[in-house]
Amino acid sequence: MRILLAEDETELGTWLVKALGKSDFQVDWVNDGRMVRRSLKSTRYDALILDLGLPGLSGQDVLTDLREADERLPVLILTARDSLMERVSCLHGGADDFLAKPFDMAELEARLIALIRRSRGQDHPRFACGPLVYDSASRQFRLRHEALVLTPREQAVLRALIQHPGEPLSKRELLDRVFSDEQDVNPEAIEVLIHRLRKRLDGSPVRIATLRGLGYQLEALP
């Protein structure tokens, strides 16, 4: 899952990027409120972690701007301001959740997963496409109730696809999610991974379809 983090505290931002990365979140970090909209225009995110005390444009103004533009990205407010009025104001302003500093990392991860799940109309901590299921808690894929053994990069591609049911992901989007820590990766690397995943899914009612000009999409056959 790809997260945009808007936080101006350097130490906290650095720690969050590393900590969330260990839990399979891909995090892009900005430290100025004015950079949020710019980031959202160039990249598709699953959620936004938003600090209220941002320079340039406050978190509250960022939230107002997003909701007035009908941007429905799930937003989790992360702030040191823990008053009831602050929480109520943020929730009325369009925030989906509110977590006060200091916080427990496990709670932040759980709230993020719950936000993303709810935004996709799902009521359980699993992502599914037919008999293929990904459990975000155990970080495992199961196909027809059997564990699906994948390499880390194969799992990253399949995870991205199953987390966006009915939505094609372009080769560039998959490259950004799978090889975010590397540069100058040949786009053909995604084609190779897709080919391997198709072989692993062969014989099942789940397939990876190629949508010309749009990218790849995970589908369950009738």
C-alpha positions as CSV (number, residue, x, y, z in Angstrom):
1,M,0.0,0.0,0.0
2,R,1.3,3.4,-0.9
3,I,1.1,6.2,1.6
4,L,1.7,9.9,1.4
5,L,3.1,11.3,4.7
6,A,2.9,15.0,5.3
7,E,5.0,15.7,8.4
8,D,7.5,18.5,9.1
9,E,9.3,16.9,12.0
10,T,12.5,15.4,10.4
11,E,13.2,12.8,13.1
12,L,9.6,11.5,13.2
13,G,9.3,11.5,9.4
14,T,12.5,9.6,8.9
15,W,11.4,7.0,11.6
16,L,7.9,6.6,10.1
17,V,9.2,6.0,6.6
18,K,11.5,3.2,7.9
19,A,9.0,1.7,10.3
20,L,6.1,1.6,7.9
21,G,8.4,0.3,5.2
22,K,9.1,-2.8,7.3
23,S,5.3,-3.5,7.3
24,D,5.0,-3.4,3.5
25,F,3.9,0.2,3.3
26,Q,5.5,2.3,0.6
27,V,5.8,5.9,2.0
28,D,6.4,9.1,0.1
29,W,7.2,12.0,2.6
30,V,6.7,15.7,2.2
31,N,7.4,18.3,4.9
32,D,5.3,21.2,3.5
33,G,1.5,21.5,3.2
34,R,1.8,23.0,-0.3
35,M,3.5,19.8,-1.6
36,V,0.5,17.6,-0.8
37,R,-1.7,18.5,-3.7
38,R,1.3,18.4,-6.0
39,S,2.1,14.8,-4.9
40,L,-1.5,13.7,-5.3
41,K,-1.5,14.9,-8.9
42,S,1.5,12.8,-9.9
43,T,0.9,9.6,-7.8
44,R,-2.0,7.5,-6.8
45,Y,-2.0,6.9,-3.0
46,D,-4.0,4.6,-0.8
47,A,-4.0,7.0,2.2
48,L,-2.6,10.3,3.5
49,I,-1.1,10.7,7.0
50,L,-1.5,14.4,7.7
51,D,0.1,16.5,10.4
52,L,-1.8,19.6,11.4
53,G,1.2,21.8,12.1
54,L,2.7,22.0,8.6
55,P,4.6,25.0,7.2
56,G,3.4,26.6,4.0
57,L,-0.2,25.3,4.3
58,S,-1.6,24.0,7.6
59,G,-2.9,20.5,7.8
60,Q,-6.4,21.8,8.4
61,D,-6.2,23.9,5.2
62,V,-4.8,20.9,3.3
63,L,-7.8,18.8,4.4
64,T,-10.3,21.5,3.5
65,D,-8.7,22.0,0.1
66,L,-8.8,18.2,-0.6
67,R,-12.4,17.8,0.4
68,E,-13.6,20.9,-1.5
69,A,-11.9,19.4,-4.6
70,D,-13.9,16.1,-3.9
71,E,-10.6,14.2,-3.3
72,R,-11.8,11.1,-1.4
73,L,-8.4,9.8,-0.4
74,P,-8.6,8.4,3.2
75,V,-6.9,10.9,5.6
76,L,-5.5,10.0,9.0
77,I,-4.7,13.1,11.1
78,L,-1.5,12.7,13.1
79,T,-0.8,15.5,15.5
80,A,0.3,16.6,19.0
81,R,-2.9,18.6,19.4
82,D,-5.2,16.2,21.3
83,S,-8.1,18.3,22.4
84,L,-11.7,17.2,21.9
85,M,-12.5,20.3,19.9
86,E,-9.5,19.6,17.6
87,R,-10.7,16.0,16.9
88,V,-14.3,17.1,16.3
89,S,-13.1,19.9,14.0
90,C,-10.9,17.5,11.9
91,L,-13.6,14.8,11.7
92,H,-16.2,17.4,10.6
93,G,-13.7,18.8,8.1
94,G,-13.5,15.4,6.4
95,A,-10.8,13.5,8.2
96,D,-11.3,9.8,8.4
97,D,-9.4,9.2,11.7
98,F,-7.4,11.0,14.3
99,L,-4.3,9.8,16.2
100,A,-2.5,11.9,18.8
101,K,1.2,12.0,19.3
102,P,2.9,10.1,20.9
103,F,1.4,6.9,19.5
104,D,2.0,3.2,19.2
105,M,3.3,2.0,15.8
106,A,1.0,-1.0,15.8
107,E,-2.0,1.2,16.3
108,L,-1.1,3.5,13.5
109,E,-0.6,0.5,11.1
110,A,-4.0,-1.0,12.2
111,R,-5.8,2.3,11.7
112,L,-4.2,2.7,8.2
113,I,-5.3,-0.7,7.1
114,A,-8.8,-0.2,8.5
115,L,-9.1,3.2,6.7
116,I,-8.0,1.7,3.4
117,R,-10.2,-1.3,3.8
118,R,-13.3,0.8,4.5
119,S,-12.6,3.1,1.6
120,R,-12.8,0.1,-0.7
121,G,-16.0,-1.2,0.9
122,Q,-14.4,-4.1,2.7
123,D,-15.2,-5.2,6.2
124,H,-12.4,-7.7,6.9
125,P,-8.6,-7.4,7.0
126,R,-8.3,-9.4,3.8
127,F,-8.1,-8.6,0.1
128,A,-9.7,-11.1,-2.2
129,C,-10.1,-11.9,-5.9
130,G,-12.1,-15.1,-6.3
131,P,-10.3,-17.9,-4.5
132,L,-7.1,-15.8,-4.2
133,V,-6.9,-14.1,-0.8
134,Y,-4.2,-11.8,0.7
135,D,-4.3,-11.5,4.5
136,S,-2.7,-8.2,5.5
137,A,-2.1,-9.3,9.0
138,S,-0.1,-12.4,8.2
139,R,1.1,-10.9,4.9
140,Q,0.4,-14.2,3.1
141,F,-1.4,-15.1,-0.1
142,R,-3.7,-18.2,-0.3
143,L,-5.1,-19.7,-3.4
144,R,-8.0,-22.1,-2.8
145,H,-7.0,-22.2,0.9
146,E,-3.4,-23.3,0.0
147,A,-0.4,-21.0,0.7
148,L,0.9,-19.4,-2.5
149,V,4.7,-19.4,-2.4
150,L,6.1,-16.2,-4.0
151,T,9.3,-14.3,-4.2
152,P,9.3,-10.9,-2.5
153,R,8.9,-9.1,-5.8
154,E,6.3,-11.4,-7.1
155,Q,4.3,-10.8,-3.9
156,A,4.8,-7.1,-4.1
157,V,3.3,-7.0,-7.7
158,L,0.4,-9.4,-6.8
159,R,-0.3,-7.4,-3.6
160,A,-0.6,-4.2,-5.5
161,L,-3.0,-5.7,-8.0
162,I,-5.2,-7.4,-5.4
163,Q,-5.4,-4.2,-3.3
164,H,-6.9,-2.4,-6.3
165,P,-9.7,-4.7,-7.5
166,G,-11.2,-3.6,-10.8
167,E,-8.6,-1.0,-11.3
168,P,-5.7,-1.4,-13.9
169,L,-2.3,-0.5,-12.7
170,S,0.2,0.8,-15.2
171,K,3.7,-0.6,-15.6
172,R,5.1,2.6,-14.2
173,E,2.9,2.4,-11.1
174,L,4.0,-1.2,-10.5
175,L,7.6,-0.3,-11.0
176,D,7.3,2.5,-8.4
177,R,5.7,0.1,-5.9
178,V,8.0,-2.9,-6.4
179,F,11.3,-1.1,-7.1
180,S,10.9,2.1,-5.1
181,D,14.3,1.8,-3.5
182,E,16.1,1.3,-6.9
183,Q,16.9,3.5,-9.8
184,D,17.2,2.8,-13.6
185,V,15.2,-0.4,-13.4
186,N,14.2,-1.8,-16.8
187,P,10.4,-1.7,-17.3
188,E,10.7,-5.2,-18.7
189,A,11.3,-6.4,-15.1
190,I,7.5,-6.0,-14.5
191,E,6.7,-8.0,-17.6
192,V,8.9,-10.8,-16.3
193,L,7.2,-10.7,-12.9
194,I,3.8,-10.7,-14.5
195,H,4.7,-13.7,-16.6
196,R,5.9,-15.6,-13.5
197,L,2.7,-14.8,-11.6
198,R,0.5,-15.9,-14.6
199,K,2.3,-19.3,-14.5
200,R,1.6,-19.5,-10.7
201,L,-2.0,-18.7,-11.2
202,D,-2.4,-21.0,-14.2
203,G,-5.3,-23.5,-13.8
204,S,-7.1,-21.2,-11.3
205,P,-10.1,-18.9,-12.0
206,V,-7.9,-15.9,-11.3
207,R,-5.9,-14.2,-14.1
208,I,-3.9,-11.1,-14.7
209,A,-5.4,-9.3,-17.7
210,T,-3.5,-6.8,-19.9
211,L,-5.6,-3.8,-20.7
212,R,-4.0,-2.1,-23.7
213,G,-2.8,1.4,-22.9
214,L,-3.9,1.1,-19.2
215,G,-1.8,-1.7,-17.6
216,Y,-2.5,-4.9,-15.7
217,Q,-5.7,-5.9,-13.8
218,L,-6.4,-8.8,-11.6
219,E,-9.6,-10.6,-12.5
220,A,-11.7,-13.6,-11.2
221,L,-13.2,-15.6,-14.0
222,P,-16.8,-16.7,-13.8
